[in-house]
């Protein structure tokens, strides 16, 4: 528990860093181990409510910002199963419907999306037997934020479907923001964390223009 808490402090300080000081594998795994304890049979945390789970999951969401941390995260074997369970989609999930379950779902969907944007992470998600089908279910029954994040992850994972969509005829409406059922082009805004406010304004401006 001391290791997990110390690692949580390290994540709060440098967990977002893309350069400079980064987290060691031990710190990443200490936090993931604490989160996993909420899903491991026989653990004294298996019945903990979603708000308790979020204490660990929020740290995972922070450290998933930096690719250097994603590498260590993927070495933690239960990672994907744990994140999918955090989506609380199964009817037999004891935390479904509890206070804080929506926040837990949205945080987990955000981590899955972040992993999908990282080459090795996307490969790991595609090779996991339950990821794509679970994300499709999330897009049907999740919260608005969860559906958006799940859909963004699927966009990265379903390359074949994306290629077909991109090659579909637009009926002459391309570029005017009124192309019927054809979605607008996908744009990913990459930025230094310190400039997030500027990029959010740029993204908002692009969205207003369709």
Backbone torsions as a table, in degrees:
resi	resn	phi	psi	omega
1	UNK	NA	-36.5	178.5
2	UNK	-64.8	-41.8	179.2
3	UNK	-62.1	-43.4	-179.2
4	UNK	-64.5	-40.9	179.7
5	UNK	-69.4	-40.5	177.7
6	UNK	-64.5	-39.8	177.9
7	UNK	-66.3	-35.9	176.3
8	UNK	-62.4	-38.2	177.0
9	UNK	-65.8	-41.0	178.3
10	UNK	-62.3	-38.4	179.3
11	UNK	-65.6	-41.1	178.6
12	UNK	-62.0	-31.4	-177.0
13	UNK	-85.1	-45.3	-173.1
14	UNK	-132.3	10.3	-173.3
15	UNK	-63.0	-24.5	-178.6
16	UNK	-88.7	-9.3	-171.1
17	UNK	-62.0	132.3	172.2
18	UNK	-93.3	-20.5	179.0
19	UNK	-142.9	179.3	-177.7
20	UNK	71.3	-140.8	-178.6
21	UNK	-71.8	128.9	179.1
22	UNK	-126.2	168.7	-177.6
23	UNK	-78.1	145.0	173.3
24	UNK	-82.0	159.4	179.4
25	UNK	-55.4	-40.5	-177.7
26	UNK	-61.8	-37.9	-179.8
27	UNK	-68.7	-44.4	178.9
28	UNK	-59.5	-45.8	-176.5
29	UNK	-72.8	-28.4	176.8
30	UNK	-63.4	-41.9	179.5
31	UNK	-71.2	-41.3	177.6
32	UNK	-64.7	-36.3	177.8
33	UNK	-64.4	-38.2	177.5
34	UNK	-65.2	-42.5	177.7
35	UNK	-64.0	-41.9	-177.8
36	UNK	-63.2	-27.8	-179.8
37	UNK	-61.3	-22.3	178.7
38	UNK	-76.9	-8.6	-177.2
39	UNK	-125.5	-4.9	-177.1
40	UNK	-83.9	124.7	179.2
41	UNK	-56.4	135.9	178.4
42	UNK	90.9	-9.9	179.5
43	UNK	-76.6	150.8	178.7
44	UNK	-76.9	1.0	178.9
45	UNK	-108.2	3.3	-175.8
46	UNK	-64.6	-24.2	179.7
47	UNK	-102.9	9.9	-179.6
48	UNK	-66.2	144.0	-178.2
49	UNK	-72.5	165.2	-179.5
50	UNK	-54.1	-37.2	-179.0
51	UNK	-62.3	-32.6	176.6
52	UNK	-72.6	-40.7	177.7
53	UNK	-59.9	-38.3	-176.7
54	UNK	-61.5	-26.9	178.6
55	UNK	-58.9	-39.3	178.4
56	UNK	-85.5	-39.4	-176.4
57	UNK	-65.8	-34.1	179.4
58	UNK	-64.4	-33.2	176.7
59	UNK	-67.9	-38.9	178.2
60	UNK	-63.5	-41.2	179.4
61	UNK	-63.2	-36.1	179.2
62	UNK	-69.5	-47.8	-175.6
63	UNK	-74.3	-14.6	179.2
64	UNK	-76.8	-6.0	178.4
65	UNK	-66.7	-39.2	-175.7
66	UNK	-93.4	132.1	179.7
67	UNK	-61.5	-31.9	-179.8
68	UNK	-59.6	-32.9	179.1
69	UNK	-79.9	-33.3	-179.7
70	UNK	-58.7	-37.4	178.8
71	UNK	-56.7	-46.6	179.4
72	UNK	-69.6	-35.7	-179.6
73	UNK	-61.2	-41.8	-177.1
74	UNK	-67.8	-18.2	177.1
75	UNK	-77.9	-10.7	178.9
76	UNK	-87.9	102.8	-167.7
77	UNK	-55.3	-41.2	-178.3
78	UNK	-76.6	3.7	-169.5
79	UNK	-52.9	-55.5	-172.4
80	UNK	-68.1	-43.8	177.2
81	UNK	-56.9	-41.2	-178.8
82	UNK	-65.1	-43.9	179.9
83	UNK	-65.9	-39.4	178.9
84	UNK	-65.7	-36.4	177.8
85	UNK	-69.0	-30.3	178.2
86	UNK	-67.4	-14.4	177.1
87	UNK	-75.1	-11.1	177.3
88	UNK	44.0	53.3	179.5
89	UNK	-97.0	-26.9	-177.4
90	UNK	-74.1	139.6	-179.8
91	UNK	-64.7	-25.1	-179.3
92	UNK	-93.0	8.8	175.2
93	UNK	-74.7	119.4	-172.9
94	UNK	-63.2	-21.0	-177.4
95	UNK	-92.3	-5.3	-179.0
96	UNK	-63.1	130.6	179.5
97	UNK	84.7	-7.6	179.8
98	UNK	-78.0	159.8	178.0
99	UNK	-60.9	126.7	-179.5
100	UNK	95.4	-4.6	-178.0
101	UNK	-66.1	-37.0	179.6
102	UNK	-64.7	-41.7	178.8
103	UNK	-63.9	-39.0	178.0
104	UNK	-64.8	-42.1	178.7
105	UNK	-61.6	-45.7	-177.8
106	UNK	-65.9	-39.2	178.7
107	UNK	-65.0	-43.6	179.7
108	UNK	-65.2	-40.8	177.4
109	UNK	-61.7	-35.9	177.3
110	UNK	-65.9	-39.5	177.8
111	UNK	-66.3	-42.5	178.3
112	UNK	-62.1	-39.8	177.1
113	UNK	-63.7	-44.8	179.6
114	UNK	-60.7	-40.3	178.0
115	UNK	-66.0	-34.8	-178.7
116	UNK	-67.5	-22.1	179.8
117	UNK	-84.5	-5.3	-178.5
118	UNK	-109.1	120.9	-172.9
119	UNK	-43.2	-59.0	178.7
120	UNK	-62.0	-31.4	178.1
121	UNK	-67.8	-43.3	177.7
122	UNK	-61.3	-41.2	179.5
123	UNK	-63.0	-41.0	179.5
124	UNK	-66.1	-39.8	179.8
125	UNK	-67.6	-41.0	179.3
126	UNK	-64.1	-36.9	-176.5
127	UNK	-78.8	-14.2	179.0
128	UNK	-78.5	128.0	-172.0
129	UNK	-63.0	-23.7	-174.6
130	UNK	-107.2	-2.1	-171.5
131	UNK	-66.1	-56.6	-173.3
132	UNK	-62.5	-45.3	-179.2
133	UNK	-64.6	-37.3	178.8
134	UNK	-68.0	-38.5	177.9
135	UNK	-66.3	-36.1	176.4
136	UNK	-63.6	-40.5	177.7
137	UNK	-65.6	-39.7	178.4
138	UNK	-59.1	-39.8	-179.8
139	UNK	-67.0	-15.8	179.2
140	UNK	-94.6	-37.6	-169.7
141	UNK	-123.6	-2.7	-177.2
142	UNK	-76.8	176.4	174.0
143	UNK	-67.9	168.8	-179.8
144	UNK	-57.1	-46.5	179.9
145	UNK	-64.9	-41.6	179.7
146	UNK	-64.1	-40.6	179.0
147	UNK	-63.6	-40.6	179.3
148	UNK	-64.2	-44.2	-178.7
149	UNK	-70.3	-39.1	177.4
150	UNK	-64.5	-41.9	178.5
151	UNK	-64.3	-38.1	178.4
152	UNK	-65.9	-38.8	177.4
153	UNK	-65.4	-42.7	178.6
154	UNK	-62.6	-35.2	178.2
155	UNK	-58.5	-38.9	-179.6
156	UNK	-76.8	-32.0	-173.1
157	UNK	-86.4	-32.9	-175.9
158	UNK	-96.0	73.5	-175.4
159	UNK	-63.1	-39.6	-178.9
160	UNK	-62.5	-46.1	-179.3
161	UNK	-65.3	-37.1	179.3
162	UNK	-63.9	-41.2	-179.6
163	UNK	-63.6	-40.6	178.6
164	UNK	-65.1	-42.6	-179.9
165	UNK	-63.4	-40.3	-177.8
166	UNK	-68.2	-29.6	-177.4
167	UNK	-90.4	-3.6	-178.1
168	UNK	-69.1	144.1	179.0
169	UNK	-65.9	144.3	-176.7
170	UNK	-101.3	-3.2	175.6
171	UNK	69.4	22.9	175.3
172	UNK	82.6	6.0	-178.7
173	UNK	-102.0	6.0	-174.7
174	UNK	-60.6	136.5	172.9
175	UNK	89.2	-8.1	-178.2
176	UNK	-105.5	5.5	175.6
177	UNK	75.6	10.7	-179.4
178	UNK	-135.1	52.7	-172.9
179	UNK	-91.9	28.0	175.9
180	UNK	66.1	-124.6	-176.6
181	UNK	-85.0	-7.5	-178.9
182	UNK	-81.0	122.1	-177.5
183	UNK	-69.4	156.3	177.2
184	UNK	-68.3	164.3	179.7
185	UNK	-58.3	147.9	179.9
186	UNK	-87.6	131.6	177.9
187	UNK	-129.3	130.4	174.1
188	UNK	-107.6	123.9	179.0
189	UNK	-94.6	114.3	179.5
190	UNK	-102.6	138.3	-172.1
191	UNK	-155.8	158.2	169.4
192	UNK	-72.7	136.7	-173.7
193	UNK	-55.4	-35.2	-178.6
194	UNK	-65.8	-17.2	-177.6
195	UNK	-106.2	19.8	-176.2
196	UNK	-58.3	-40.6	-178.2
197	UNK	-59.7	-40.8	179.4
198	UNK	-65.3	-45.7	-177.2
199	UNK	-65.5	-37.3	178.3
200	UNK	-61.3	-36.5	177.2
201	UNK	-69.2	-38.9	177.2
202	UNK	-62.4	-45.7	179.9
203	UNK	-61.9	-43.3	179.3
204	UNK	-61.2	-40.7	179.0
205	UNK	-64.2	-41.2	178.3
206	UNK	-64.5	-40.7	179.9
207	UNK	-64.4	-38.0	178.6
208	UNK	-63.0	-27.1	179.9
209	UNK	-92.6	7.5	177.7
210	UNK	78.3	NA	NA
